[in-house]
Amino acid sequence: MVEKVLEVKNLKKHFTVGKGQTLKAVNGVSFSINKEETFGLVGESGCGKSTIGRTIMGLYEKTAGDVIYAGENVHELKARNMFSLHRKMQMIFQDPYASLNPRSTIREVISEPMEIHGVYKNKREQLERVYELLEEVGLSRDHSNRYPHEFSGGQRQRIGIARALALGPEFIIADEPISALDVSVQAQVVNLLKRLQAEKGLTFLFIAHDLAMVRQFSDRIGVMYLGNMVELTDSEQLYNHALHPYTQALLSAIPIPDPDIEESRERIILQGELPSPINPPSGCVFRTRCPMAMDVCGLEKPTWQEVEPSHYVACHLYKESTNKKESSIKVTIS
C-alpha cells in the first residue's frame, strides 16, 4: 500500500500589495506526495511553485486550505511541535550563495541546525558529523574551515544540501536547486540528490522550470500556471501524452540533441504576455495565451478532473464521461 507523506488540499496563498490589491500567488492547489517519491513542480517564473514550497514549510502562513504532513496539519501546530516537525522537513534554497551566511565557516553553517535542535551534546561528535556530511555530498573535511565565497556555485549548493541533511530529515523541498548553476554542474547536483534519496529513503518536492531535468528526477509531475495546477500525472505519461495546451507548449520548447529533428519539429509559440496574478483572466487563467481557447474558457473555470487513470487536468477541451458497464474513463474533445 502506498504511504502518503504529504497532502496539500486546496491551498491558497494570497499577498496584499499596494493600494489594497490582492496578489493570488497560489489559488487552490491540491496534490499529494508518497513516501520515497520525487514529486516535480514545474512552470514559468511567477507561477507560484516556490510559494507553495515555502507555505508547506510554514515560512509563509496559508490564506486557505490545508497542508498535512504525516497526519498533522502543519499550519495548526503550536510552535513547539512545529520546531520538532522541522527536523523531519528541510529545504534546499535556490540561490546557493544567498542562503549561506558569508561570515560563517562551512563547519558553522552545517552545524548550526544541530546546535539549534540540540542534536549533539558532544562537540567532537558534532564535528565528526559535519565531516561525514561534507563527504556525503562530494566535498572533503578540509573544506570545513573555509568560507562560502571560496567555493564555486556547485560546491555551495552541495554545502546547502549537506546543511539540509544535518538533522536526518525524511522530506526535503528542493526549491530550484539547479537554476543558478552552470549546465555542466546541474546534472552532477541532480545525480547527487538521486543517490542520497536511494541511500537514505528521502522524499522530495523538486521545484524547477527545466522540464528536461525534472524528467530525470521526478516520479510524478505537476504543472503550474498563474497560481493554478493545470496538469498532474506520471513523469513518462506527461512527456509522452501531455493533455493541457500549456504543458504541450512547455514540452515543445525542450531542445532535442538531434539537429535534423530539432530543425523539422513544430514549436508551439505562446502569444502575449503572462497575465498579472493581481488581475488574472476570468474563467481559465490560461485562455489569453491558449491557441485552442473557446468561448466557454472565458466564462467558466475548468474543473480539476481525472481524464485518464492517474492523469489529472483542468481544461475545457476534455470532458469526463464514465461508462458504468466497462468502468472506464473516456476522454472526448469538445
N, C-alpha and C positions, 0 to 999 in steps of 0.2 A: 504493500500500500504506500502511495506517495505521501510524504510528510511535508506539509506546508510550513515554511519558516516565517514567511511574511505575507500579510494580506493588506492591500490598500483598497479601501472601499469608498468610492465616490468622493475622493479627496479634492478639496478646493483650497487654493491659497491666493488670496487677493491682497493687493497692496493699495493703500490710499496715497495718491500722488497729488501734485499741485492742483489747487482750486477744487478740492474735494472730489476729484475724479478717482475712479477705481480701475486699477490695472489687474486684469484677471490672468495671472501668470499660470495657474493650474485651475481648470474649470470642470471638475467632476470626472476624475480618472480612477479607474479600478483595474487591479491586476493582483496576481499572487506569485510568489517565488517559492519553489520547492527546495528541500534540503539538498545541498551539494550541487545545486544548479547555478548556471550563469544566465541571468536574465538581462538582455541587452535593451537599452532605451535609446532610441535614435531620433534625429530630427534636426532641423535648421537651428542656428543660433537664435535664442529668444523664444523657443517653443515651450519652455517650462521644464525641461528634463532635469536640469541642475537644481531647480527649485524643489522638485519632487524629492530628490536625494536629500537635500538639507531639511525638508519638512519631515521626512521619515526619521532622520537623526534627532529631531527635536531642536535643531538650530533655528528653525522658523516655527512659529505657532501656526497651526492649521486655521483656516477660515471655517471649514466644514468637512464632514467625512470622518473616517477612522483609519488609523494605522495600527494594525495588530501584529505584534512580534511575539512569537512563542506563546500565543494565547493572551498576551497582555496588551491593553490599549496604551500605546506609547504616550499619547498626549493627556492621559488621565492619571499617569503615575506621579506620585509625590517625588520631591527632589531626591530623597534617599534611594528610592527604587530606581529612579532614572539614572542615578550615579552608578548603581550596580549594573543596569542594563547596558551602559556604555562599555563595560568590559567585554560584552558579547558582540556589540556593534561598533565598528570603526569605519573611518572614512579616509580615502586617498584623494587628495585635492588636485585640481587641475594644474596649478602653477607650482612646480616643484621648488621654486626659489622663494616665492612669497609665503609659502606655508611653513618655511623653516626660519627660526629665529637666527638672524645673521650674527648675533653676539654670543650664541651658544655653540659649544663644540658639538660634534656629532654624537659623542657619548652622552652629553647632556640632553640633546634633542630626543634621542631614543629612550633614555632612562626616565624622562620627565613623566610619562604616563604611569610608570612603575612607582615613582615617588608619590604621585597624586593618589593612587589607589593602594599604596602600601603593600605592594606585592612581595617585595623582598626586604627583610629587616637587616640582612647581612649585605653590606656594600660590595663585598667580594663576589657574592653570588649574583648580585645585580650587574656588576661589570662583566662577569662571565656570560651572562645572558645577552648583554649588548654585543659582545664579541660573536656569539652564536648567531644572532640576528643579522649582523653585518655579513657573515659568511654565507648565510642562507640566501641573501639577495645578491650574492656575487661580488661583495667587497671584502676587505680584509680588516683585521683588528687594528692594523696600523693606521687606518683611516679615522679611528675613533677620536683622536685629539685634534683633528683638523676642523676648519670652519666651512659653512656651506659655500662661500664664494670660491673655495679652492677646488670645487668639483664641477664637472660638466652637467648639462641638463639631465642626461640619462642617469648619471650617478646620483644626482639629487633626488630624482624620482625613486630610485632604489632605496635611498635613505628614508623617504616618505613611506614607502612600503614596509620597511623594517619597523618604523615607528608604529604603523597601523597594526603590526603583528605583535607588538610588545606585550599586550595583555592576553594573548592567546584567544582572539575573537572567533566567533563562529560565522559571522556575517560581515561582509565588507562592501561598502559603497565606493566604487571607483569612479570618481567624477571627472570624466575626460582625462584620464591619467596619461594619455599619449599625445594629446593635441599640441602641446607645447614642445614636443621633441622632434628631432630630425627623423626623416623617414627611415633611415638605416637603423635607428635606435628603437623605433616603435615596436618592431617585431620582437626585439630582444625583451622588452618590458612585458609584452603580451605573453611570450613564452615563459617568462618568469612567473607571471600570475597563474598560468595554466599548471605549471609544475607545483607551485605552492598549494594550489587547490587540490591536486591529486594527492599530495603528501599529507595535507592537514585536514582534508574533507571540508574545505571552505565553501560558503555560499556567496555568490557575487551579484550585485546590481551593477552592471557595467554601462556607464553613460558615455556616449560618444556620438559624433556626427559622421565618422568614417565608416560607411556601411561595409566596405571590403574587410576592414579589420574586425568589425563586430561579428561578421560571419565566422571568422576563425575561432572566436572565443565563446560565442553565445549558444545556448541550447534553444532558447526561445527569444523572440524579439518583439518589442512593442514600438510602434511608430507614432511619434508625437507631431502635432501641428497646432500652433497657436493656442497652447494650453489644453488641447484635447487629444485623447488617444484615438487614432483613426484606424489602426490595424494591429492585430496581435496573432502570432502563430509560431510554429516551429521554425528554426532558422532556415533549413533547407526548403521548406514549403514556401517561405516568404520570398526567397530568391528565385525559386523555380516557378511560382504561381502567385505572384502578388495580385491582389484584387483592387486595392484602392488606387485611384489615379495619382495621388501624391506619392505613394510608395513606388509606383511604376516609374514616375519621373526621377525619384532619387536613385533607383537602381540603374536607370538608363545613363546616369552621369558617372557611373563607376567605369574607369578606363579598363579596356581589355588588352593584355600584353601580346596582342597579335595585330600588327599594322593593317593587314588585309581586312580582318573582321571589324576592327575599330573604325576603319575608313568607310565601310559599307553599311554599318548598322545605323538604325534610326534612333536619334536622340529626341527625348521629349523635353521641349523648352517651355518652362512655365512663364507666362506673360504677367506683367505687372509686379508691383512691389508687395512685400509681406505686409498685410494689414496691421494696424496697431491693436495690441491686446486691450487698450483702453476703450476702443470703439470697434469691436470685432464685427464682421458682417453678420446679418441676420441669417437664420436657418443654418446651413452648413458653412462653417467658417472658411472652408477651402474654396467655395464656389467662385470667388472673384478671380481666381487663378486657374480654375479647373477647365481643361479643354473639353470636358464632357458634361458641363453644367446644364441642368434643366430648370424649368420654371419652379418645380417643387423645391429645389435646393435653396431658393431664397425665402420660402415660406415656412419650411419645417426643418428642425434639426434632425438629422438622421439618427435612428436608434442603433444602439450597440447590439449586434446580433451575431450568432454563430451560424455562418452560412455554409460552412463545411466542417467536418469533425475537427475540433480544436483550432479552428480558424475563424477569428472574430474580425468584424469590420463595421465601420459606421459610414455608410454610403447609400444614397438613394438608388444607385444602379442595381442594387441587389435586394431582392425580396425573398424572405424566408417562407417556405411552404413545406409542411410536413405531411408526408404520405403515411397515414396510420397503418396501412396494411404492410408496407415494406419497412416501416420505421426508419426511413432515411430522410436526409435533408436535401432538397432540390434547390438549385440556385437559378433564378430567372433574371434576365436583364430586361428592365422595363424601358 
